[in-house]
Amino acid sequence: MALQLKINISRIKYRINYNPVNYNTSTGKYESGNESYTFYSQAKVNLWKCDKCTLKFGTFRSLRKHKSDVHAY
């Protein structure tokens, strides 16, 4: 039962905060959300977005740390 709960939490995590990087062949740029970048490394920095203040982070760990430090009550 605990394994199933963990899988569902990870699915929700990706659905809410994750912006995957896609390569657009017609423009030759990498797109993440509504923004486009010329290099993959630039787009990878903005993979995760805070749903409360819309700041962007490169890793989920840094997003979790930000939420616990800034948005904890």
C-alpha positions, 0 to 999 in steps of 0.5 A: 500500500505504501508503494502505491501511495509513493507512486501517486505522489510522484505523479502529482509532483510532475503534473503540478510543477514540472516543465519538461524541455522540448526541442522545436525542430522548426525554430531550432530552439529548446522550449520549456513552458512558454519560453524558448532557449538556444541552449539546453543548459539554459532550459534545464535551469527552469525545469521546476516552478514554485506554484506560490511565487512562480520562481523557477528552479533547476532541481526538485530538491531546490524547489522543496528547500525553497518551499520549506524555507520561504512558504512554511507557516 
